[in-house]
Amino acid sequence: MELDARALIEAATRRSASAIEAMLSTEDGRFADPGLLAQTLTAALYGTVPPFCHRVLSAADAHEAEKQLTIMFRSYLVAQPRQD
């Protein structure tokens, strides 16, 4: 943020959301609104990862953080009702 990289961050956020939406859309229509899910996951990703980046984590802590984020995101997707 000190570098005023807002435009770069916004572009990366849009690309991430688009990639996640495309990935979720390939799930045989499993998700009713892949766009909304992608926006939510992107917000969670960009809201949780930067605090980890601002700290110096040991390799073991970084690995554990990755595991915890994976559990969080998988749990969110599994909890989504199936599209009928």
C-alpha distances in whole Angstrom, upper triangle without the diagonal:
4,5,5,6,7,11,10,9,12,14,14,14,17,19,19,20,23,24,24,26,28,29,30,32,34,35,39,38,37,34,35,31,29,27,26,26,24,21,22,21,18,17,18,17,13,13,15,14,11,12,15,13,11,15,18,20,24,25,27,24,22,25,26,22,23,26,25,23,26,28,26,25,29,30,29,30,33,34,33,37,39,39,43
4,6,8,10,13,13,12,15,17,17,18,21,22,22,24,26,27,28,30,32,32,34,36,38,39,42,41,41,38,39,35,33,30,30,30,27,25,25,25,22,20,22,20,17,17,18,17,13,15,17,14,13,16,18,21,25,26,29,26,24,27,28,25,26,29,28,26,29,31,29,29,32,34,32,34,37,37,37,41,42,43,47
4,5,9,11,10,11,14,15,15,17,20,20,21,23,25,26,27,29,31,31,33,35,37,38,42,41,40,38,38,35,33,30,30,30,27,25,26,25,22,21,22,21,17,18,20,18,15,17,19,16,14,18,20,23,26,27,30,27,25,28,29,26,26,30,29,27,29,32,30,29,33,35,33,34,38,38,38,41,42,43,46
4,6,8,9,9,11,13,14,15,17,19,20,21,23,25,26,27,29,30,32,33,35,37,40,39,39,36,36,33,31,28,28,28,25,23,24,24,20,19,21,20,16,17,20,18,15,17,20,17,16,20,22,25,28,29,32,29,26,29,30,27,27,31,30,27,29,32,30,29,32,34,32,33,37,37,36,39,41,41,44
4,6,5,6,9,10,11,12,14,15,16,18,20,21,22,24,26,27,28,30,32,34,37,36,36,33,34,30,28,25,25,25,22,20,22,21,18,17,19,18,14,16,18,16,14,17,18,16,16,20,22,24,27,28,30,28,25,27,29,25,25,28,28,25,27,30,28,26,30,32,30,30,34,34,34,37,38,38,42
4,5,5,6,9,10,10,12,14,15,16,18,20,21,22,24,26,27,28,30,32,35,34,34,31,31,27,25,22,22,23,20,18,19,19,16,15,18,16,13,14,17,16,14,17,19,17,17,21,23,25,29,29,31,28,26,28,29,25,25,28,27,24,26,29,26,25,29,30,28,29,32,32,31,35,36,36,39
4,5,5,6,9,10,11,12,14,15,17,18,20,21,23,24,26,27,29,31,34,33,33,30,30,27,25,21,22,23,20,18,20,20,16,16,19,18,14,17,19,18,16,20,22,19,20,24,26,28,31,31,33,31,28,30,31,27,26,30,29,26,27,30,28,26,29,31,29,29,33,33,32,35,36,35,39
4,5,5,6,9,10,11,12,14,15,16,18,20,21,23,24,26,28,30,33,32,32,29,30,26,24,21,22,22,19,17,20,19,15,16,18,16,13,16,18,16,15,18,19,17,18,22,23,25,28,28,30,28,25,27,28,25,24,27,27,24,25,28,26,24,27,30,27,28,31,32,31,34,35,35,38
4,5,5,6,9,10,10,12,14,15,16,18,20,21,22,24,26,28,31,30,30,27,28,24,22,19,19,20,16,15,16,16,12,12,14,13,9,12,14,13,12,15,17,15,16,19,21,23,26,26,28,25,22,24,25,22,21,24,24,20,22,25,23,21,24,26,24,25,28,29,28,31,32,32,36
4,5,5,6,9,10,11,12,14,15,16,18,20,21,22,25,26,29,28,28,25,25,22,20,17,17,18,15,13,15,15,11,11,14,13,10,13,16,15,14,18,19,18,19,22,25,26,29,29,30,28,25,27,28,24,23,26,25,22,23,26,23,21,24,26,24,24,28,28,27,30,31,30,34
4,5,5,6,9,10,11,12,14,15,17,18,20,21,23,25,28,27,27,25,25,22,19,16,18,18,15,14,16,16,12,13,16,15,12,16,18,17,16,20,21,19,21,24,26,27,30,29,31,29,26,27,28,25,23,26,26,22,23,26,24,22,25,27,25,24,28,29,27,30,31,30,33
4,5,5,6,9,10,10,12,14,15,16,18,20,22,23,27,26,26,24,25,21,18,16,17,17,13,13,15,14,10,12,14,12,10,13,15,14,13,17,18,16,18,21,23,24,26,26,27,25,22,23,25,22,20,23,23,19,20,23,21,19,22,24,22,22,26,27,25,29,29,29,33
4,5,5,6,9,10,11,12,14,15,16,18,20,22,25,24,24,21,22,18,16,13,14,14,10,9,11,11,7,8,11,9,8,11,13,13,13,16,17,16,18,21,24,24,27,26,27,25,22,23,24,21,19,22,21,17,19,21,19,17,20,22,19,19,23,24,22,25,26,26,30
4,5,5,6,9,10,10,12,14,15,16,19,21,23,22,22,20,20,17,14,11,13,13,10,9,12,12,9,11,14,12,11,14,17,16,17,20,21,20,22,25,27,27,30,29,31,29,25,26,27,24,22,24,24,20,21,23,21,18,21,23,20,20,24,24,22,25,26,25,28
4,6,5,6,9,10,11,12,14,15,17,19,22,22,22,20,21,18,15,12,14,14,11,11,14,13,10,13,15,13,12,16,18,16,17,21,21,20,22,25,27,27,29,28,29,28,24,25,26,23,21,23,23,20,20,23,21,18,20,23,21,20,23,25,23,26,26,25,29
4,5,5,6,8,10,11,12,14,16,18,21,20,20,18,19,16,13,11,13,12,8,9,11,9,7,10,12,9,10,13,15,13,15,18,18,18,20,23,24,24,26,25,26,25,21,22,23,20,17,20,20,16,16,19,17,14,17,19,17,17,20,21,20,23,23,23,27
4,5,5,6,9,10,10,12,14,16,19,18,18,15,16,13,10,8,9,9,5,6,9,8,6,9,11,10,11,14,15,15,17,20,20,20,23,25,27,27,29,28,28,27,23,24,24,21,19,21,21,17,17,19,17,14,16,18,16,15,19,19,18,20,21,20,24
4,6,5,6,9,10,10,13,15,17,17,17,15,16,13,10,8,11,11,7,9,12,11,9,13,15,14,14,17,19,18,20,23,24,23,26,28,30,29,32,30,31,29,26,26,27,24,22,23,23,20,19,22,20,17,18,21,18,17,20,21,19,21,21,20,24
4,5,5,6,9,10,11,13,16,16,17,15,17,14,11,10,13,12,8,11,13,11,10,14,15,13,14,18,19,18,19,23,22,22,25,27,28,28,29,28,28,27,24,24,25,22,19,21,22,18,17,20,19,15,16,19,17,16,19,21,19,21,21,21,24
4,5,5,6,8,10,11,15,14,14,12,14,12,8,8,10,8,5,8,10,8,8,12,12,11,13,16,17,16,19,21,21,21,24,26,28,27,28,27,27,26,23,22,23,20,17,19,19,15,14,17,15,12,13,16,14,12,15,17,15,18,18,18,21
4,5,5,6,9,10,13,12,12,10,12,9,5,5,8,7,5,8,10,10,10,13,14,14,16,18,19,19,22,24,24,25,28,30,31,30,32,30,31,29,26,26,26,24,21,22,22,18,17,19,18,14,15,17,15,12,16,17,15,17,16,15,19
4,6,5,7,9,12,12,13,12,13,11,8,9,12,11,9,12,14,13,13,16,18,17,18,21,22,22,24,27,27,26,30,32,33,32,33,31,32,31,28,27,28,25,22,23,24,20,19,21,20,16,17,19,17,15,17,19,17,19,17,17,20
4,5,6,7,11,11,11,11,14,12,9,10,13,11,9,13,14,12,13,16,17,16,18,21,21,20,23,26,25,25,29,30,31,30,31,29,29,28,25,24,25,23,20,20,21,18,16,18,18,14,14,17,15,12,15,17,15,17,16,16,19
4,5,6,9,8,8,7,10,9,6,8,10,8,8,11,12,11,13,16,16,16,18,20,21,21,24,26,26,26,30,31,32,31,32,30,30,29,26,25,25,23,20,20,21,18,16,17,16,13,12,15,13,10,12,14,12,14,13,12,16
4,5,7,6,8,7,9,9,6,8,11,10,10,13,15,14,15,18,19,19,21,23,24,24,27,29,29,30,33,34,36,34,36,34,34,33,30,29,29,27,24,24,24,21,19,21,20,16,16,18,16,13,15,17,14,15,13,12,15
4,6,7,8,9,12,12,9,12,15,13,13,16,18,16,18,21,21,21,23,25,26,26,28,31,30,31,34,35,36,35,36,33,33,33,30,28,29,27,24,24,25,22,20,21,21,17,16,19,17,14,16,18,15,16,14,13,16
4,6,5,7,11,12,9,13,15,13,13,17,17,16,18,21,21,21,23,25,25,26,29,31,30,31,34,35,36,34,35,33,33,32,29,28,28,27,23,23,23,21,18,19,19,16,14,16,15,11,12,15,13,13,11,11,13
4,5,8,11,12,11,15,17,15,16,19,20,19,21,24,24,24,27,29,29,29,32,35,34,35,38,39,40,38,39,37,36,36,33,31,31,30,27,26,27,25,22,22,23,19,17,19,18,14,15,17,14,14,11,10,11
4,6,7,9,9,12,14,13,14,17,18,18,20,23,23,23,26,28,28,29,32,34,34,35,38,39,40,39,40,38,37,36,34,32,32,31,28,27,27,25,22,23,22,19,17,19,17,13,14,15,12,12,9,7,9
4,7,9,9,13,13,12,14,17,17,16,19,21,21,22,25,26,26,27,30,32,32,33,36,37,38,36,38,36,35,34,32,30,29,28,25,24,24,22,20,19,19,16,14,15,14,10,11,12,9,8,6,6,8
4,6,6,9,10,8,11,13,13,13,16,18,18,19,22,23,24,25,28,30,30,31,34,35,37,35,36,35,34,33,30,29,28,27,24,24,23,21,19,19,18,14,14,14,12,9,10,11,7,8,6,6,9
4,6,9,9,9,12,14,14,15,17,19,19,21,23,24,25,27,29,31,32,33,35,37,39,37,39,38,37,35,33,32,31,29,27,27,26,23,22,22,20,17,17,17,14,12,13,13,9,8,7,5,8
4,5,6,6,9,10,11,12,14,16,17,18,20,21,23,24,27,29,29,30,33,35,37,35,37,36,36,34,32,31,30,28,26,26,25,22,21,21,19,16,16,17,14,12,14,14,10,11,10,9,12
4,6,5,6,9,10,10,12,14,15,16,18,19,21,22,24,26,27,28,30,32,34,33,35,33,33,31,29,28,28,25,23,23,23,19,18,19,17,14,14,16,13,10,13,14,11,12,12,11,14
4,5,5,6,9,10,10,12,14,15,16,18,20,21,23,25,26,27,29,31,33,32,35,33,34,32,29,29,29,26,24,25,24,20,20,21,19,15,17,18,14,13,16,16,13,15,15,14,17
4,5,5,6,9,10,11,12,14,15,16,18,20,22,24,25,26,28,30,32,32,34,33,33,31,28,28,28,25,23,24,22,19,19,20,17,14,16,16,12,12,15,14,12,13,15,14,17
4,5,5,6,8,10,11,12,14,15,16,18,20,22,23,24,26,28,30,29,31,30,30,28,25,25,24,22,20,20,19,16,15,16,13,10,12,13,9,8,12,11,9,12,13,13,17
4,5,5,6,8,10,10,12,14,15,16,18,21,21,22,24,26,28,27,30,28,29,27,24,24,24,21,19,20,19,15,15,16,14,11,13,14,11,10,14,15,12,15,16,16,20
4,6,5,6,9,10,11,12,14,15,17,19,21,21,23,26,28,27,30,29,29,27,25,25,25,21,20,21,20,16,17,18,15,13,15,16,13,13,16,16,14,17,18,18,22
4,5,5,6,9,10,10,12,14,16,18,19,20,22,24,27,26,28,28,28,25,23,23,22,19,18,19,17,14,15,15,12,10,13,13,10,11,14,14,12,15,17,18,21
4,5,5,6,9,10,10,12,14,16,17,18,20,22,24,23,25,25,24,22,20,20,19,16,15,16,14,11,11,13,10,7,10,11,9,9,13,13,12,16,18,18,22
4,5,5,6,8,10,11,12,15,16,16,19,21,23,22,25,24,25,22,20,20,20,17,15,17,16,12,13,15,13,10,13,15,12,13,17,17,16,19,21,21,25
4,5,5,6,8,10,11,14,15,16,18,20,23,22,25,25,25,22,20,21,21,17,16,18,16,13,15,16,13,11,15,16,13,14,18,18,17,20,22,23,27
4,6,5,6,8,11,12,13,15,17,18,21,20,23,22,22,19,17,18,17,14,13,15,13,9,12,13,9,9,12,13,11,13,16,16,16,19,22,23,27
4,5,5,6,9,11,11,12,15,16,18,18,20,20,20,18,15,16,16,12,11,13,12,8,10,13,10,9,13,14,12,14,17,18,18,21,23,24,28
4,6,6,7,9,11,11,13,15,18,18,21,21,22,19,16,18,18,14,14,16,15,12,14,16,14,13,16,18,16,17,21,21,21,24,26,27,31
4,6,7,8,10,11,12,15,17,17,21,21,22,18,16,18,18,14,14,16,14,11,14,16,13,13,17,17,15,18,21,20,21,24,27,28,31
4,6,6,7,9,11,12,15,14,17,18,18,15,13,15,14,10,11,13,11,8,12,13,11,11,15,16,15,17,20,20,21,25,27,28,32
4,6,5,6,9,10,13,12,15,15,16,13,11,13,13,9,9,12,11,9,12,14,12,13,16,17,17,18,21,22,23,27,28,30,34
4,5,5,6,9,12,12,16,17,18,15,13,15,16,12,13,16,15,13,16,18,16,16,20,21,20,22,25,25,26,30,31,33,37
4,5,5,7,10,11,14,16,17,13,12,15,15,11,13,16,14,13,16,18,16,17,20,21,21,23,26,26,27,31,33,34,38
4,5,5,8,7,11,12,13,10,8,11,11,8,10,13,12,11,14,16,15,16,19,20,20,23,25,26,27,31,33,34,38
4,5,7,8,12,13,14,12,10,13,14,11,12,15,15,14,16,19,18,18,22,23,23,25,27,28,29,33,35,36,40
4,7,9,13,15,16,14,12,16,16,13,15,18,18,16,20,22,20,21,24,26,25,27,30,30,32,35,37,39,43
4,6,10,12,14,11,10,14,14,12,14,17,16,16,19,21,20,22,25,26,26,28,30,31,32,36,38,40,44
4,7,9,11,9,9,13,14,12,14,17,17,17,20,22,22,23,26,27,28,30,31,33,34,38,40,42,45
4,6,8,6,6,9,10,9,11,14,14,15,17,19,19,21,23,24,25,27,29,30,32,36,38,40,43
4,5,5,6,9,10,10,12,14,15,16,18,20,21,23,24,26,27,29,30,32,34,37,39,41,45
4,6,5,6,9,10,11,12,14,15,17,19,20,21,22,24,26,27,28,30,32,36,37,39,43
4,5,5,6,9,10,11,12,14,15,17,18,20,21,23,25,26,27,29,31,34,36,38,42
4,5,5,6,9,10,10,12,14,15,16,18,20,21,23,24,25,27,29,33,34,37,40
4,5,5,6,9,10,11,12,14,15,17,18,20,21,23,24,26,28,31,33,35,39
4,5,5,6,9,10,11,13,14,16,16,18,20,21,22,24,26,30,31,34,37
4,5,5,6,9,10,11,12,14,15,16,18,20,21,22,25,28,30,33,36
4,5,5,6,9,10,11,12,14,15,17,19,20,21,23,27,29,31,35
4,5,5,6,9,10,11,12,14,15,17,18,20,22,25,27,29,33
4,6,5,6,9,10,11,12,14,16,16,18,20,24,25,28,31
4,5,5,6,9,10,11,12,14,15,17,19,22,24,27,30
4,5,5,6,8,10,11,12,14,15,17,21,23,25,29
4,5,5,6,8,10,11,12,14,16,19,21,23,27
4,6,5,6,9,10,10,12,14,18,19,22,26
4,6,5,6,9,10,11,13,17,19,21,25
4,5,5,6,9,10,11,15,17,19,22
4,5,5,6,9,10,14,15,17,21
4,5,5,6,9,12,14,17,20
4,6,5,7,10,13,15,19
4,5,5,9,10,13,16
4,5,8,9,13,16
4,6,9,12,15
4,6,9,12
4,6,9
4,6
4
